[in-house]
Amino acid sequence: MNADAASGVVLDKVAFSYGEAEMLFDVAVPQGRITAIMGPSGSGKSTLLNLVAGFERPSSGRILIGGADVTGAPPARRPVSMVFQENNMFAHLSVADNVGLGRSPALRLDASDRAAVAEALRRTGLAGKDKRLPRELSGGERQRVALARVLVRDRPVLLLDEPFASLGPALRDEMLDLVADLQQERGMTVLFVTHQPEDARRVGQAMVFIEDGAVSASGAMDDFFSNNAPEAFQRYIGGQANIDRSR
Ligand SMILES: Nc1ncnc2c1ncn2[C@@H]1O[C@H](COP(=O)(O)OP(=O)(O)OP(=O)(O)O)[C@@H](O)[C@H]1O
């Protein structure tokens, strides 16, 4: 394991089961990079993120973040933010308050917190929309609010569970590029679940490929889109005729 991987997110023989087949994750995700998590439906991608976030607990094994063992830590104690496909917002709270929750769950915000919220709204293209309610936003704008909350939380690890799956292609690309820019600015370690190979390739530097509750291949993104791509991945995208392997 190289230094980048050891200081990123490590799942060290992490076993977990919902009562049926056991999942077993053994993988190191590099620090300060965007890593795409891909694999067939039901293979365990969301479960892996939930284990890292602390919403699920392993039956054995360890989870390390930045070298620290967080296996027993509750979600709020982990240096992690998570953005879901939907339902990232409280319907009765304004955009600014939804972002402010990232700073203080009781919304006790001082002047510097409010300044951080305003800056995050500006950075995500939401300036001027701070007083709106979630229902007054488009789907893309709602996901921008979730990203603004990530910025004010300022945690080093960002977990994205298909956050842009319901957006059209142009908007999805715009949001992916925003994530890539924010990741660069902050140097965050990003784990990004997607079903779209082109999205993985657009922003990711590394790939973790999951099948049947286990990592069946992992490594540099370029390797996955070369003629030497891991066989499991080739099989998975084999049906998708339009993958361009050239750069
Ligand atoms: N809360 C739950 N209770 C019981 N079983 C669950 C629960 N959540 C997921 N599972 C099962 O665990 C396995 C892994 O699910 P998971 O959601 O991690 O897959 P995924 O790779 O994210 O799938 P998708 O691409 O369809 O979102 C599946 O067999 C699923 O049915």
The ligand as an SDF file (V2000), in Angstrom:
LIG
                    3D

 31 33  0  0  0  0  0  0  0  0999 V2000
  -31.3610   -1.7710    4.2690 N   0  0  0  0  0  0  0  0  0  0  0  0
  -31.1690   -2.9480    3.6870 C   0  0  0  0  0  0  0  0  0  0  0  0
  -31.7020   -4.0850    4.2180 N   0  0  0  0  0  0  0  0  0  0  0  0
  -31.4880   -5.2910    3.6470 C   0  0  0  0  0  0  0  0  0  0  0  0
  -30.7630   -5.4750    2.5420 N   0  0  0  0  0  0  0  0  0  0  0  0
  -30.2190   -4.3990    1.9640 C   0  0  0  0  0  0  0  0  0  0  0  0
  -30.3910   -3.0750    2.5060 C   0  0  0  0  0  0  0  0  0  0  0  0
  -29.7210   -2.1910    1.7100 N   0  0  0  0  0  0  0  0  0  0  0  0
  -29.1580   -2.9250    0.7420 C   0  0  0  0  0  0  0  0  0  0  0  0
  -29.4420   -4.2440    0.8690 N   0  0  0  0  0  0  0  0  0  0  0  0
  -28.9500   -5.3350    0.0070 C   0  0  0  0  0  0  0  0  0  0  0  0
  -27.5370   -5.3410    0.0700 O   0  0  0  0  0  0  0  0  0  0  0  0
  -26.9670   -5.5550   -1.2140 C   0  0  0  0  0  0  0  0  0  0  0  0
  -26.0720   -4.3730   -1.6010 C   0  0  0  0  0  0  0  0  0  0  0  0
  -26.8920   -3.2050   -1.7350 O   0  0  0  0  0  0  0  0  0  0  0  0
  -26.3010   -1.7940   -2.1480 P   0  0  0  0  0  0  0  0  0  0  0  0
  -27.4010   -0.7870   -2.0180 O   0  0  0  0  0  0  0  0  0  0  0  0
  -25.0520   -1.5460   -1.4010 O   0  0  0  0  0  0  0  0  0  0  0  0
  -25.9500   -2.0310   -3.6910 O   0  0  0  0  0  0  0  0  0  0  0  0
  -25.5290   -0.9880   -4.8110 P   0  0  0  0  0  0  0  0  0  0  0  0
  -24.3370   -1.5760   -5.4940 O   0  0  0  0  0  0  0  0  0  0  0  0
  -25.3650    0.3700   -4.2240 O   0  0  0  0  0  0  0  0  0  0  0  0
  -26.7790   -1.0640   -5.7870 O   0  0  0  0  0  0  0  0  0  0  0  0
  -27.4540    0.0230   -6.7920 P   0  0  0  0  0  0  0  0  0  0  0  0
  -26.4440    0.2270   -7.8850 O   0  0  0  0  0  0  0  0  0  0  0  0
  -28.6720   -0.6960   -7.2890 O   0  0  0  0  0  0  0  0  0  0  0  0
  -27.7320    1.2570   -6.0010 O   0  0  0  0  0  0  0  0  0  0  0  0
  -28.1410   -5.7860   -2.1500 C   0  0  0  0  0  0  0  0  0  0  0  0
  -28.3410   -7.1610   -2.2630 O   0  0  0  0  0  0  0  0  0  0  0  0
  -29.2980   -5.1330   -1.4520 C   0  0  0  0  0  0  0  0  0  0  0  0
  -30.5170   -5.7600   -1.7870 O   0  0  0  0  0  0  0  0  0  0  0  0
  1  2  1  0
  2  3  1  0
  2  7  2  0
  3  4  2  0
  4  5  1  0
  5  6  2  0
  6  7  1  0
  6 10  1  0
  7  8  1  0
  8  9  2  0
  9 10  1  0
 10 11  1  0
 11 12  1  0
 11 30  1  0
 12 13  1  0
 13 14  1  0
 13 28  1  0
 14 15  1  0
 15 16  1  0
 16 17  2  0
 16 18  1  0
 16 19  1  0
 19 20  1  0
 20 21  2  0
 20 22  1  0
 20 23  1  0
 23 24  1  0
 24 25  2  0
 24 26  1  0
 24 27  1  0
 28 29  1  0
 28 30  1  0
 30 31  1  0
M  END
$$$$
